[in-house]
């Protein structure tokens, strides 16, 4: 039988999860909190992630692409 090398099986070391930074999704205007990101149309109450060329709902996968005219 051949010897097993280091990379054959065993448990992987887990990296700790980063805490969610929900405070980055809000803005303070006077005495009110205002959401920066839009709501998802398919999953009410959830944020959509804003990327360079699209907005995406992480829960449902719903995506809205931005046109090139909107980017400029």
Biopython code that builds the backbone (N, CA, C, O; Angstrom):
import numpy as np
from Bio.PDB.StructureBuilder import StructureBuilder

atoms = [
    (1, "UNK", "N", (0.833, -1.190, 0.000)),
    (1, "UNK", "CA", (0.000, 0.000, 0.000)),
    (1, "UNK", "C", (0.872, 1.246, 0.000)),
    (1, "UNK", "O", (1.937, 1.286, 0.616)),
    (2, "UNK", "N", (0.394, 2.250, -0.702)),
    (2, "UNK", "CA", (1.127, 3.515, -0.759)),
    (2, "UNK", "C", (0.783, 4.363, 0.452)),
    (2, "UNK", "O", (-0.320, 4.290, 0.995)),
    (3, "UNK", "N", (1.748, 5.165, 0.858)),
    (3, "UNK", "CA", (1.512, 6.057, 1.992)),
    (3, "UNK", "C", (0.652, 7.229, 1.549)),
    (3, "UNK", "O", (0.752, 7.694, 0.414)),
    (4, "UNK", "N", (-0.182, 7.695, 2.445)),
    (4, "UNK", "CA", (-1.025, 8.849, 2.149)),
    (4, "UNK", "C", (-0.248, 10.124, 2.424)),
    (4, "UNK", "O", (0.468, 10.226, 3.420)),
    (5, "UNK", "N", (-0.393, 11.085, 1.542)),
    (5, "UNK", "CA", (0.293, 12.366, 1.704)),
    (5, "UNK", "C", (-0.461, 13.278, 2.658)),
    (5, "UNK", "O", (-1.484, 12.898, 3.229)),
    (6, "UNK", "N", (0.058, 14.477, 2.818)),
    (6, "UNK", "CA", (-0.550, 15.443, 3.744)),
    (6, "UNK", "C", (-1.939, 15.896, 3.301)),
    (6, "UNK", "O", (-2.814, 16.117, 4.138)),
    (7, "UNK", "N", (-2.143, 16.034, 2.008)),
    (7, "UNK", "CA", (-3.396, 16.592, 1.508)),
    (7, "UNK", "C", (-4.502, 15.582, 1.298)),
    (7, "UNK", "O", (-5.475, 15.895, 0.613)),
    (8, "UNK", "N", (-4.404, 14.409, 1.840)),
    (8, "UNK", "CA", (-5.423, 13.396, 1.572)),
    (8, "UNK", "C", (-6.357, 13.227, 2.764)),
    (8, "UNK", "O", (-6.118, 12.396, 3.640)),
    (9, "UNK", "N", (-7.397, 14.007, 2.786)),
    (9, "UNK", "CA", (-8.404, 13.850, 3.838)),
    (9, "UNK", "C", (-8.110, 14.709, 5.051)),
    (9, "UNK", "O", (-7.246, 15.585, 5.017)),
    (10, "UNK", "N", (-8.829, 14.451, 6.105)),
    (10, "UNK", "CA", (-8.665, 15.231, 7.321)),
    (10, "UNK", "C", (-9.565, 16.452, 7.322)),
    (10, "UNK", "O", (-10.233, 16.744, 6.330)),
    (11, "UNK", "N", (-9.578, 17.152, 8.423)),
    (11, "UNK", "CA", (-10.424, 18.335, 8.532)),
    (11, "UNK", "C", (-9.655, 19.582, 8.124)),
    (11, "UNK", "O", (-8.460, 19.706, 8.390)),
    (12, "UNK", "N", (-10.344, 20.483, 7.489)),
    (12, "UNK", "CA", (-9.743, 21.759, 7.111)),
    (12, "UNK", "C", (-9.878, 22.735, 8.270)),
    (12, "UNK", "O", (-10.849, 22.690, 9.026)),
    (13, "UNK", "N", (-8.905, 23.608, 8.400)),
    (13, "UNK", "CA", (-8.985, 24.644, 9.425)),
    (13, "UNK", "C", (-9.996, 25.692, 8.971)),
    (13, "UNK", "O", (-9.899, 26.202, 7.855)),
    (14, "UNK", "N", (-10.959, 26.016, 9.820)),
    (14, "UNK", "CA", (-11.983, 26.993, 9.466)),
    (14, "UNK", "C", (-11.502, 28.393, 9.782)),
    (14, "UNK", "O", (-10.905, 28.636, 10.831)),
    (15, "UNK", "N", (-11.762, 29.298, 8.878)),
    (15, "UNK", "CA", (-11.460, 30.698, 9.149)),
    (15, "UNK", "C", (-12.678, 31.311, 9.819)),
    (15, "UNK", "O", (-13.807, 30.998, 9.441)),
    (16, "UNK", "N", (-12.481, 32.166, 10.794)),
    (16, "UNK", "CA", (-13.635, 32.761, 11.480)),
    (16, "UNK", "C", (-14.437, 33.658, 10.540)),
    (16, "UNK", "O", (-13.873, 34.339, 9.683)),
    (17, "UNK", "N", (-15.769, 33.651, 10.712)),
    (17, "UNK", "CA", (-16.646, 34.483, 9.895)),
    (17, "UNK", "C", (-16.499, 35.941, 10.280)),
    (17, "UNK", "O", (-16.311, 36.273, 11.450)),
    (18, "UNK", "N", (-16.586, 36.806, 9.286)),
    (18, "UNK", "CA", (-16.564, 38.240, 9.561)),
    (18, "UNK", "C", (-17.947, 38.665, 10.032)),
    (18, "UNK", "O", (-18.945, 38.159, 9.519)),
    (19, "UNK", "N", (-18.035, 39.578, 10.993)),
    (19, "UNK", "CA", (-19.354, 40.035, 11.421)),
    (19, "UNK", "C", (-20.007, 40.873, 10.321)),
    (19, "UNK", "O", (-19.319, 41.559, 9.565)),
    (20, "UNK", "N", (-21.336, 40.814, 10.237)),
    (20, "UNK", "CA", (-22.028, 41.619, 9.238)),
    (20, "UNK", "C", (-21.929, 43.086, 9.613)),
    (20, "UNK", "O", (-22.045, 43.444, 10.785)),
    (21, "UNK", "N", (-21.718, 43.918, 8.634)),
    (21, "UNK", "CA", (-21.536, 45.349, 8.853)),
    (21, "UNK", "C", (-22.790, 46.081, 8.384)),
    (21, "UNK", "O", (-22.753, 46.844, 7.419)),
    (22, "UNK", "N", (-23.886, 45.842, 9.073)),
    (22, "UNK", "CA", (-25.188, 46.371, 8.673)),
    (22, "UNK", "C", (-25.246, 47.896, 8.781)),
    (22, "UNK", "O", (-26.061, 48.529, 8.109)),
    (23, "UNK", "N", (-24.396, 48.489, 9.614)),
    (23, "UNK", "CA", (-24.416, 49.938, 9.779)),
    (23, "UNK", "C", (-23.992, 50.656, 8.500)),
    (23, "UNK", "O", (-24.270, 51.845, 8.346)),
    (24, "UNK", "N", (-23.323, 49.958, 7.581)),
    (24, "UNK", "CA", (-22.913, 50.571, 6.326)),
    (24, "UNK", "C", (-24.087, 50.737, 5.370)),
    (24, "UNK", "O", (-23.966, 51.444, 4.370)),
    (25, "UNK", "N", (-25.212, 50.104, 5.655)),
    (25, "UNK", "CA", (-26.382, 50.160, 4.785)),
    (25, "UNK", "C", (-27.348, 51.265, 5.173)),
    (25, "UNK", "O", (-28.383, 51.431, 4.528)),
    (26, "UNK", "N", (-27.031, 52.025, 6.216)),
    (26, "UNK", "CA", (-27.898, 53.097, 6.690)),
    (26, "UNK", "C", (-27.161, 54.423, 6.694)),
    (26, "UNK", "O", (-25.932, 54.466, 6.746)),
    (27, "UNK", "N", (-27.927, 55.505, 6.638)),
    (27, "UNK", "CA", (-27.376, 56.850, 6.683)),
    (27, "UNK", "C", (-28.240, 57.666, 7.634)),
    (27, "UNK", "O", (-29.463, 57.532, 7.632)),
    (28, "UNK", "N", (-27.616, 58.504, 8.441)),
    (28, "UNK", "CA", (-28.359, 59.332, 9.383)),
    (28, "UNK", "C", (-28.623, 60.686, 8.730)),
    (28, "UNK", "O", (-27.694, 61.379, 8.315)),
    (29, "UNK", "N", (-29.906, 61.055, 8.645)),
    (29, "UNK", "CA", (-30.307, 62.359, 8.118)),
    (29, "UNK", "C", (-31.180, 63.022, 9.170)),
    (29, "UNK", "O", (-32.358, 62.695, 9.313)),
    (30, "UNK", "N", (-30.592, 63.948, 9.899)),
    (30, "UNK", "CA", (-31.328, 64.587, 10.988)),
    (30, "UNK", "C", (-31.561, 63.598, 12.103)),
    (30, "UNK", "O", (-30.606, 63.070, 12.673)),
    (31, "UNK", "N", (-32.824, 63.334, 12.427)),
    (31, "UNK", "CA", (-33.185, 62.386, 13.480)),
    (31, "UNK", "C", (-33.632, 61.035, 12.919)),
    (31, "UNK", "O", (-34.126, 60.196, 13.672)),
    (32, "UNK", "N", (-33.468, 60.809, 11.609)),
    (32, "UNK", "CA", (-33.978, 59.595, 10.989)),
    (32, "UNK", "C", (-32.854, 58.751, 10.396)),
    (32, "UNK", "O", (-31.812, 59.268, 9.992)),
    (33, "UNK", "N", (-33.089, 57.435, 10.353)),
    (33, "UNK", "CA", (-32.213, 56.519, 9.637)),
    (33, "UNK", "C", (-32.808, 56.269, 8.262)),
    (33, "UNK", "O", (-34.002, 55.996, 8.134)),
    (34, "UNK", "N", (-31.976, 56.363, 7.238)),
    (34, "UNK", "CA", (-32.427, 56.166, 5.869)),
    (34, "UNK", "C", (-31.614, 55.033, 5.262)),
    (34, "UNK", "O", (-30.389, 55.012, 5.388)),
    (35, "UNK", "N", (-32.290, 54.081, 4.599)),
    (35, "UNK", "CA", (-31.595, 52.976, 3.935)),
    (35, "UNK", "C", (-30.892, 53.486, 2.684)),
    (35, "UNK", "O", (-31.445, 54.293, 1.937)),
    (36, "UNK", "N", (-29.681, 53.016, 2.463)),
    (36, "UNK", "CA", (-28.932, 53.386, 1.258)),
    (36, "UNK", "C", (-29.283, 52.464, 0.090)),
    (36, "UNK", "O", (-29.434, 52.923, -1.042)),
    (37, "UNK", "N", (-29.412, 51.177, 0.362)),
    (37, "UNK", "CA", (-29.662, 50.198, -0.693)),
    (37, "UNK", "C", (-31.157, 50.004, -0.910)),
    (37, "UNK", "O", (-31.947, 50.203, 0.013)),
    (38, "UNK", "N", (-31.556, 49.613, -2.129)),
    (38, "UNK", "CA", (-32.981, 49.407, -2.403)),
    (38, "UNK", "C", (-33.503, 48.103, -1.805)),
    (38, "UNK", "O", (-32.731, 47.211, -1.453)),
    (39, "UNK", "N", (-34.824, 48.011, -1.698)),
    (39, "UNK", "CA", (-35.478, 46.782, -1.249)),
    (39, "UNK", "C", (-35.547, 45.797, -2.411)),
    (39, "UNK", "O", (-35.545, 46.200, -3.574)),
    (40, "UNK", "N", (-35.608, 44.530, -2.099)),
    (40, "UNK", "CA", (-35.793, 43.498, -3.107)),
    (40, "UNK", "C", (-37.277, 43.405, -3.439)),
    (40, "UNK", "O", (-38.099, 43.368, -2.524)),
    (41, "UNK", "N", (-37.648, 43.367, -4.722)),
    (41, "UNK", "CA", (-39.065, 43.267, -5.075)),
    (41, "UNK", "C", (-39.649, 41.882, -4.822)),
    (41, "UNK", "O", (-40.863, 41.757, -4.660)),
    (42, "UNK", "N", (-38.826, 40.844, -4.783)),
    (42, "UNK", "CA", (-39.323, 39.478, -4.579)),
    (42, "UNK", "C", (-39.326, 39.062, -3.120)),
    (42, "UNK", "O", (-40.119, 38.207, -2.726)),
    (43, "UNK", "N", (-38.460, 39.646, -2.313)),
    (43, "UNK", "CA", (-38.357, 39.284, -0.908)),
    (43, "UNK", "C", (-38.466, 40.569, -0.088)),
    (43, "UNK", "O", (-37.457, 41.207, 0.214)),
    (44, "UNK", "N", (-39.668, 40.937, 0.261)),
    (44, "UNK", "CA", (-39.917, 42.216, 0.936)),
    (44, "UNK", "C", (-39.157, 42.305, 2.251)),
    (44, "UNK", "O", (-39.123, 41.353, 3.031)),
    (45, "UNK", "N", (-38.552, 43.457, 2.485)),
    (45, "UNK", "CA", (-37.828, 43.693, 3.724)),
    (45, "UNK", "C", (-36.352, 43.349, 3.656)),
    (45, "UNK", "O", (-35.633, 43.559, 4.633)),
    (46, "UNK", "N", (-35.878, 42.825, 2.532)),
    (46, "UNK", "CA", (-34.472, 42.472, 2.396)),
    (46, "UNK", "C", (-33.759, 43.494, 1.519)),
    (46, "UNK", "O", (-34.337, 44.059, 0.590)),
    (47, "UNK", "N", (-32.487, 43.715, 1.840)),
    (47, "UNK", "CA", (-31.659, 44.616, 1.042)),
    (47, "UNK", "C", (-31.264, 43.961, -0.272)),
    (47, "UNK", "O", (-31.265, 42.736, -0.393)),
    (48, "UNK", "N", (-30.929, 44.785, -1.249)),
    (48, "UNK", "CA", (-30.283, 44.319, -2.461)),
    (48, "UNK", "C", (-28.856, 44.834, -2.415)),
    (48, "UNK", "O", (-28.618, 45.977, -2.024)),
    (49, "UNK", "N", (-27.913, 44.006, -2.807)),
    (49, "UNK", "CA", (-26.510, 44.399, -2.839)),
    (49, "UNK", "C", (-26.279, 45.249, -4.082)),
    (49, "UNK", "O", (-26.719, 44.889, -5.174)),
    (50, "UNK", "N", (-25.598, 46.364, -3.920)),
    (50, "UNK", "CA", (-25.325, 47.256, -5.041)),
    (50, "UNK", "C", (-23.898, 47.019, -5.513)),
    (50, "UNK", "O", (-22.941, 47.245, -4.773)),
    (51, "UNK", "N", (-23.767, 46.561, -6.753)),
    (51, "UNK", "CA", (-22.478, 46.323, -7.375)),
    (51, "UNK", "C", (-22.261, 47.372, -8.454)),
    (51, "UNK", "O", (-23.119, 48.226, -8.676)),
    (52, "UNK", "N", (-21.122, 47.309, -9.121)),
    (52, "UNK", "CA", (-20.772, 48.301, -10.138)),
    (52, "UNK", "C", (-21.758, 48.314, -11.303)),
    (52, "UNK", "O", (-22.138, 49.380, -11.786)),
    (53, "UNK", "N", (-22.173, 47.128, -11.753)),
    (53, "UNK", "CA", (-23.029, 47.060, -12.939)),
    (53, "UNK", "C", (-24.384, 46.396, -12.688)),
    (53, "UNK", "O", (-25.128, 46.137, -13.634)),
    (54, "UNK", "N", (-24.716, 46.114, -11.402)),
    (54, "UNK", "CA", (-25.978, 45.421, -11.121)),
    (54, "UNK", "C", (-26.352, 45.565, -9.653)),
    (54, "UNK", "O", (-25.524, 45.930, -8.818)),
    (55, "UNK", "N", (-27.625, 45.268, -9.350)),
    (55, "UNK", "CA", (-28.075, 45.124, -7.962)),
    (55, "UNK", "C", (-28.637, 43.722, -7.828)),
    (55, "UNK", "O", (-29.346, 43.246, -8.716)),
    (56, "UNK", "N", (-28.320, 43.046, -6.707)),
    (56, "UNK", "CA", (-28.641, 41.634, -6.549)),
    (56, "UNK", "C", (-29.260, 41.385, -5.186)),
    (56, "UNK", "O", (-28.804, 41.931, -4.181)),
    (57, "UNK", "N", (-30.312, 40.550, -5.151)),
    (57, "UNK", "CA", (-30.871, 40.074, -3.899)),
    (57, "UNK", "C", (-30.163, 38.773, -3.565)),
    (57, "UNK", "O", (-30.223, 37.821, -4.344)),
    (58, "UNK", "N", (-29.495, 38.714, -2.419)),
    (58, "UNK", "CA", (-28.750, 37.527, -2.038)),
    (58, "UNK", "C", (-29.640, 36.375, -1.624)),
    (58, "UNK", "O", (-29.217, 35.219, -1.656)),
    (59, "UNK", "N", (-30.863, 36.675, -1.236)),
    (59, "UNK", "CA", (-31.775, 35.626, -0.776)),
    (59, "UNK", "C", (-32.433, 34.898, -1.948)),
    (59, "UNK", "O", (-32.478, 33.668, -1.971)),
    (60, "UNK", "N", (-32.942, 35.655, -2.916)),
    (60, "UNK", "CA", (-33.678, 35.048, -4.027)),
    (60, "UNK", "C", (-32.869, 34.949, -5.313)),
    (60, "UNK", "O", (-33.229, 34.179, -6.203)),
    (61, "UNK", "N", (-31.779, 35.715, -5.432)),
    (61, "UNK", "CA", (-30.986, 35.710, -6.655)),
    (61, "UNK", "C", (-31.500, 36.668, -7.711)),
    (61, "UNK", "O", (-30.978, 36.697, -8.826)),
    (62, "UNK", "N", (-32.516, 37.451, -7.380)),
    (62, "UNK", "CA", (-33.069, 38.426, -8.327)),
    (62, "UNK", "C", (-31.993, 39.461, -8.658)),
    (62, "UNK", "O", (-31.341, 39.984, -7.755)),
    (63, "UNK", "N", (-31.801, 39.762, -9.951)),
    (63, "UNK", "CA", (-30.756, 40.678, -10.394)),
    (63, "UNK", "C", (-31.338, 41.729, -11.314)),
    (63, "UNK", "O", (-32.133, 41.415, -12.200)),
    (64, "UNK", "N", (-30.949, 42.967, -11.111)),
    (64, "UNK", "CA", (-31.282, 44.070, -12.023)),
    (64, "UNK", "C", (-29.970, 44.614, -12.559)),
    (64, "UNK", "O", (-29.126, 45.074, -11.789)),
    (65, "UNK", "N", (-29.792, 44.565, -13.879)),
    (65, "UNK", "CA", (-28.574, 45.079, -14.482)),
    (65, "UNK", "C", (-28.740, 46.554, -14.782)),
    (65, "UNK", "O", (-29.814, 46.996, -15.189)),
    (66, "UNK", "N", (-27.671, 47.319, -14.580)),
    (66, "UNK", "CA", (-27.673, 48.743, -14.898)),
    (66, "UNK", "C", (-27.254, 48.899, -16.348)),
    (66, "UNK", "O", (-26.370, 48.191, -16.831)),
    (67, "UNK", "N", (-27.897, 49.833, -17.040)),
    (67, "UNK", "CA", (-27.499, 50.077, -18.419)),
    (67, "UNK", "C", (-26.239, 50.935, -18.416)),
    (67, "UNK", "O", (-25.904, 51.561, -17.410)),
    (68, "UNK", "N", (-25.555, 50.958, -19.537)),
    (68, "UNK", "CA", (-24.303, 51.708, -19.614)),
    (68, "UNK", "C", (-24.531, 53.198, -19.478)),
    (68, "UNK", "O", (-23.637, 53.911, -19.021)),
    (69, "UNK", "N", (-25.696, 53.693, -19.858)),
    (69, "UNK", "CA", (-26.014, 55.111, -19.732)),
    (69, "UNK", "C", (-26.130, 55.512, -18.274)),
    (69, "UNK", "O", (-25.759, 56.630, -17.916)),
    (70, "UNK", "N", (-26.639, 54.623, -17.417)),
    (70, "UNK", "CA", (-26.791, 54.918, -15.993)),
    (70, "UNK", "C", (-25.446, 54.969, -15.296)),
    (70, "UNK", "O", (-25.286, 55.713, -14.328)),
    (71, "UNK", "N", (-24.459, 54.184, -15.771)),
    (71, "UNK", "CA", (-23.151, 54.139, -15.142)),
    (71, "UNK", "C", (-22.371, 55.426, -15.343)),
    (71, "UNK", "O", (-21.586, 55.806, -14.474)),
    (72, "UNK", "N", (-22.566, 56.106, -16.462)),
    (72, "UNK", "CA", (-21.800, 57.308, -16.776)),
    (72, "UNK", "C", (-22.268, 58.523, -16.056)),
    (72, "UNK", "O", (-21.704, 59.603, -16.235)),
]
sb = StructureBuilder()
sb.init_structure("model")
sb.init_model(0)
sb.init_chain("A")
sb.init_seg("    ")
for serial, (resi, resn, name, xyz) in enumerate(atoms, 1):
    if name == "N":
        sb.init_residue(resn, " ", resi, " ")
    sb.init_atom(name, np.array(xyz, "f"), 0.0, 1.0, " ", f" {name:<3s}", serial, name[0])
structure = sb.get_structure()
